[in-house]
Amino acid sequence: MALSFSFTSSRPSRQTLEIYKRRMELMGMGNMINGPTTVEELKDLVGDRWRKPHKACDEVYPKVFVGGEKAARDTELLKSLGITHIMNVACTDVVITDMFYRQKSFKCTICGIPADDVFTCNIKPFFEESNRFVEVAIRTGGKVLIHCREGISRAPTFAMAYLMMRKNMSALEAVKAVRSKRMVFPNDGFLRQLVEMDERLRKEREI
């Protein structure tokens, strides 16, 4: 299939590139323009017109919610959303035990991951565990809340990793998907780890 699309300058504008991408996607060739990305590109994406989320949590993908401590402690909200599984990726500084939910008469399955919101924290070793937890929640007909303290950095990064590793999204696609549903801003170290994982996944899929 031939594609004709000319650029009038050596550096096409973002609007021109978006039009080009949409045309490629409509032609079933989206995978050809979804190449490797950089930390700077992801930072531009999450930083664009950023403001603090106005909701305690948001559904960033069907049956996958991202939020902060406020959402995790609001059992009435959790019941109304149908949350059955809760993954606390900030369990070192946001302590919410199983006893808390039992005292609130809220039935759920919980998982704790000790991720610190600093750019030097290596969270990649936790991705397989977190992905399995999300998959079990969805496969059993439930819904999962991934939360940290504010639902801005740690929690959305784990949601993005799930979309990349289990839904075959690129880093750019995963960040766009989550960012379109919630105002998030992972720290530079987390974005760098997503880029590194993106590169590894691309190589694996080429084999």
DRENLO-709762 format. One record per residue (C-alpha): residue number from 1; residue in one letter; x, y, z. Coordinates in Angstrom, 1 decimal, always signed. Layout:
BEGIN
> NUM_a_X_Y_Z
...
//
This chain:
BEGIN
> 1_m_+0.0_+0.0_+0.0
> 2_a_+1.5_+3.3_-1.0
> 3_l_+1.5_+6.3_+1.3
> 4_s_+2.0_+9.8_+0.1
> 5_f_+2.5_+12.4_+2.7
> 6_s_+5.0_+15.3_+2.3
> 7_f_+6.5_+17.5_+5.0
> 8_t_+7.2_+21.1_+4.1
> 9_s_+10.0_+21.6_+6.6
> 10_s_+12.9_+19.6_+8.0
> 11_r_+11.1_+19.5_+11.4
> 12_p_+7.4_+18.9_+11.1
> 13_s_+5.1_+20.4_+13.7
> 14_r_+3.4_+18.2_+16.4
> 15_q_+0.1_+18.9_+14.7
> 16_t_+1.4_+17.6_+11.3
> 17_l_+2.9_+14.5_+13.0
> 18_e_-0.5_+13.8_+14.7
> 19_i_-2.3_+14.0_+11.4
> 20_y_+0.3_+11.7_+9.9
> 21_k_-0.1_+9.2_+12.7
> 22_r_-3.9_+9.2_+12.4
> 23_r_-3.7_+8.5_+8.7
> 24_m_-1.3_+5.6_+9.3
> 25_e_-3.6_+4.2_+12.0
> 26_l_-6.6_+4.4_+9.8
> 27_m_-4.7_+2.5_+7.1
> 28_g_-3.9_-0.3_+9.7
> 29_m_-0.2_+0.8_+9.8
> 30_g_-0.1_+2.2_+13.3
> 31_n_+2.6_-0.2_+14.4
> 32_m_+5.0_+1.4_+11.9
> 33_i_+4.9_+4.9_+13.4
> 34_n_+4.9_+3.7_+17.0
> 35_g_+8.6_+3.6_+17.4
> 36_p_+10.9_+4.0_+20.4
> 37_t_+10.2_+6.9_+22.7
> 38_t_+12.3_+8.9_+25.1
> 39_v_+12.0_+10.1_+28.7
> 40_e_+11.7_+13.7_+27.4
> 41_e_+8.7_+12.8_+25.2
> 42_l_+6.9_+11.1_+28.1
> 43_k_+7.6_+14.1_+30.3
> 44_d_+6.2_+16.4_+27.7
> 45_l_+3.1_+14.2_+27.5
> 46_v_+2.3_+14.0_+31.3
> 47_g_+3.3_+17.6_+31.9
> 48_d_+1.1_+19.1_+29.3
> 49_r_-1.5_+21.3_+31.0
> 50_w_-1.0_+19.3_+34.2
> 51_r_-3.1_+20.0_+37.3
> 52_k_-3.8_+18.1_+40.5
> 53_p_-6.4_+15.3_+40.0
> 54_h_-9.8_+16.4_+41.2
> 55_k_-11.1_+12.9_+41.9
> 56_a_-9.8_+10.4_+44.5
> 57_c_-9.4_+7.8_+41.8
> 58_d_-10.1_+7.3_+38.1
> 59_e_-10.7_+4.2_+35.9
> 60_v_-7.7_+4.4_+33.6
> 61_y_-8.5_+1.1_+31.8
> 62_p_-11.6_-1.2_+32.0
> 63_k_-11.7_-2.5_+35.6
> 64_v_-8.4_-0.8_+36.5
> 65_f_-8.5_+2.2_+38.8
> 66_v_-5.7_+4.5_+39.9
> 67_g_-5.9_+6.7_+42.9
> 68_g_-4.4_+7.8_+46.2
> 69_e_-4.7_+7.1_+49.9
> 70_k_-8.0_+9.0_+50.2
> 71_a_-9.6_+6.6_+47.7
> 72_a_-8.1_+3.5_+49.4
> 73_r_-9.6_+4.6_+52.8
> 74_d_-13.0_+5.5_+51.4
> 75_t_-14.8_+2.1_+51.6
> 76_e_-18.1_+3.6_+50.6
> 77_l_-16.5_+4.8_+47.4
> 78_l_-14.8_+1.5_+46.8
> 79_k_-18.1_-0.3_+47.3
> 80_s_-19.9_+2.0_+44.8
> 81_l_-17.2_+1.3_+42.2
> 82_g_-17.2_-2.4_+42.7
> 83_i_-13.6_-2.6_+43.8
> 84_t_-12.6_-6.1_+44.9
> 85_h_-8.8_-6.0_+44.8
> 86_i_-6.6_-3.2_+46.2
> 87_m_-2.9_-2.9_+45.4
> 88_n_-1.0_-0.5_+47.6
> 89_v_+2.3_+0.4_+45.9
> 90_a_+3.3_+2.7_+48.7
> 91_c_+3.0_+0.4_+51.6
> 92_t_+6.1_+1.6_+53.2
> 93_d_+4.7_+5.1_+53.9
> 94_v_+0.9_+4.5_+53.4
> 95_v_+0.0_+1.8_+55.9
> 96_i_-3.5_+0.4_+55.3
> 97_t_-3.8_-3.2_+56.7
> 98_d_-6.3_-5.9_+56.1
> 99_m_-7.6_-5.2_+59.6
> 100_f_-8.7_-1.7_+58.5
> 101_y_-11.0_-3.2_+55.8
> 102_r_-12.3_-5.9_+58.1
> 103_q_-13.3_-3.2_+60.6
> 104_k_-15.1_-1.3_+57.9
> 105_s_-16.9_-4.6_+56.8
> 106_f_-15.4_-4.2_+53.4
> 107_k_-14.4_-7.4_+51.7
> 108_c_-11.4_-7.2_+49.4
> 109_t_-8.1_-8.8_+48.5
> 110_i_-5.0_-6.6_+49.2
> 111_c_-1.4_-6.6_+48.0
> 112_g_+1.4_-4.4_+49.2
> 113_i_+4.4_-3.3_+47.2
> 114_p_+7.2_-1.2_+48.8
> 115_a_+7.9_+1.4_+46.2
> 116_d_+9.3_+4.8_+47.1
> 117_d_+8.5_+7.9_+45.1
> 118_v_+12.1_+8.8_+44.3
> 119_f_+13.8_+8.7_+40.9
> 120_t_+16.4_+6.2_+42.2
> 121_c_+13.9_+3.6_+43.3
> 122_n_+14.0_+0.5_+41.0
> 123_i_+10.4_-0.7_+40.6
> 124_k_+10.9_-3.0_+37.6
> 125_p_+11.4_-6.1_+39.8
> 126_f_+7.8_-5.6_+41.2
> 127_f_+6.1_-5.4_+37.8
> 128_e_+5.5_-9.2_+37.4
> 129_e_+3.9_-9.4_+40.8
> 130_s_+1.7_-6.4_+40.2
> 131_n_+0.7_-7.6_+36.8
> 132_r_-0.4_-11.0_+38.1
> 133_f_-2.4_-9.3_+40.9
> 134_v_-4.3_-7.2_+38.3
> 135_e_-4.8_-10.1_+36.0
> 136_v_-6.3_-12.3_+38.8
> 137_a_-8.6_-9.5_+39.8
> 138_i_-10.0_-9.0_+36.3
> 139_r_-10.1_-12.7_+35.5
> 140_t_-12.2_-13.4_+38.5
> 141_g_-14.7_-10.8_+37.6
> 142_g_-13.4_-8.1_+39.9
> 143_k_-12.0_-4.6_+39.7
> 144_v_-8.7_-3.4_+41.1
> 145_l_-7.6_-0.1_+42.6
> 146_i_-3.8_+0.6_+42.3
> 147_h_-3.0_+3.3_+44.8
> 148_c_-0.1_+5.2_+46.3
> 149_r_-0.3_+8.4_+48.4
> 150_e_-1.6_+10.8_+45.8
> 151_g_-2.2_+8.6_+42.8
> 152_i_+0.1_+10.7_+40.7
> 153_s_+3.5_+9.0_+40.4
> 154_r_+3.8_+5.4_+41.7
> 155_a_+0.3_+4.0_+41.1
> 156_p_+0.0_+5.2_+37.5
> 157_t_+3.4_+3.9_+36.7
> 158_f_+2.3_+0.4_+37.7
> 159_a_-0.8_+0.8_+35.7
> 160_m_+1.3_+1.8_+32.7
> 161_a_+3.6_-1.2_+33.1
> 162_y_+0.6_-3.5_+33.1
> 163_l_-0.7_-2.0_+29.9
> 164_m_+2.7_-2.4_+28.3
> 165_m_+3.5_-5.9_+29.5
> 166_r_+0.0_-7.5_+29.3
> 167_k_-1.8_-5.4_+26.7
> 168_n_+1.1_-5.0_+24.3
> 169_m_+1.1_-1.2_+24.4
> 170_s_+4.2_+0.8_+23.8
> 171_a_+5.4_+3.2_+26.5
> 172_l_+3.9_+6.1_+24.7
> 173_e_+0.5_+4.3_+24.2
> 174_a_+0.4_+3.3_+27.9
> 175_v_+1.2_+6.8_+29.2
> 176_k_-1.3_+8.3_+26.8
> 177_a_-4.0_+5.9_+27.9
> 178_v_-3.5_+6.6_+31.6
> 179_r_-2.9_+10.3_+31.2
> 180_s_-6.2_+10.7_+29.2
> 181_k_-8.1_+9.4_+32.2
> 182_r_-6.2_+10.9_+35.1
> 183_m_-3.8_+13.8_+35.7
> 184_v_-0.6_+11.9_+36.5
> 185_f_+3.1_+12.8_+36.6
> 186_p_+5.5_+9.9_+37.3
> 187_n_+8.9_+10.9_+38.4
> 188_d_+11.8_+10.9_+35.9
> 189_g_+13.2_+7.6_+37.2
> 190_f_+9.9_+5.8_+36.7
> 191_l_+9.5_+7.2_+33.2
> 192_r_+13.1_+6.1_+32.4
> 193_q_+12.3_+2.6_+33.6
> 194_l_+9.2_+2.5_+31.3
> 195_v_+11.4_+3.6_+28.4
> 196_e_+13.9_+0.9_+29.2
> 197_m_+11.2_-1.7_+29.4
> 198_d_+9.7_-0.5_+26.2
> 199_e_+13.0_-1.1_+24.5
> 200_r_+13.3_-4.6_+25.9
> 201_l_+9.7_-5.5_+24.9
> 202_r_+10.3_-4.3_+21.4
> 203_k_+13.3_-6.5_+21.0
> 204_e_+11.5_-9.5_+22.4
> 205_r_+8.6_-9.1_+20.1
> 206_e_+10.9_-8.9_+17.1
> 207_i_+12.3_-12.3_+17.8
//
